[in-house]
């Protein structure tokens, strides 16, 4: 399910900005973009997202700035121990070989690693404002996802109700199908036997065989049960996407069986329509937690 949430908060001279985007995913995946000095918070932020959201691909972007616009990511610090070793080494070389000259500050600063950038440590108050900002951004994102979810609920429910109507048509057609088969069978036998009527007992036996072969009462009963389960789950206030996907597979299995048993064009047309509706439902389920 798609969504976007943004939060910007300030604590003293530190400003934190968080942006979270989400797109569809059958599972949950959280990617974070943090300054180097915030890398220790990466797992905490991921757990926070997973605690609130069950499915989706999330992109979390966090930045920290000072109120004067300066970056707080890294700071330049001298490596005094390394500098002292260079000075001592230069002094020893000079004395050993009687050389002239001195090691000035410009030469010393040009030596690699004498001064270096290192991440600024994040104190407890900064960690607190960062996590608060993430929660606020998640709240905004969740509201957007909930709004989309309401629309999806109506769309999917409407398609399930359409399937229920087609199922009722399939049920009512079963007695008619047998009656039509009996009539056609009797007419064909008369033609083949030059107008001689078929033994009623024999005709009833053939119709019974046909009825058993084409009986879909068990499938329609299970299908109705699955549709009812689907609607019950659809109204639950919890992650239901994967459960609905499983029930949709069961619905499709029963529909395929009905389609393989039927010899009636009207029922076959209903089966095709149901499968079309199921395909659209499956596409929408990718957007549901």
Buried (B, 14 or more C-beta within 10 A) or exposed (E): BBBBBBBEBEBEEBBBBBBBBBEBEEEBBBEBEBBEBBEEBBEBBBEBBEEEBBBBBBBBBBBBBEEEEEEBBBEEEEBEEBBEEBEEEBEEEBEEEEEEEEBEEEEBEEEEEBBEEEBBEBEEEBBBBBBBBBBBBBEBBBEBBEEBBEEBBEEBBEBBEBBBEBBEEBBEBBEEBBEEBBEEBBEEBEEEEEEEEBEEEEBEEBBEEBBEEBEBEEBBEBBBBBBEBBBEBBEEEEEBBBBBBEBBEBBBEBBBBBBEBBEBEEBEEBBEBBBEBBEEBBEBBEBBB
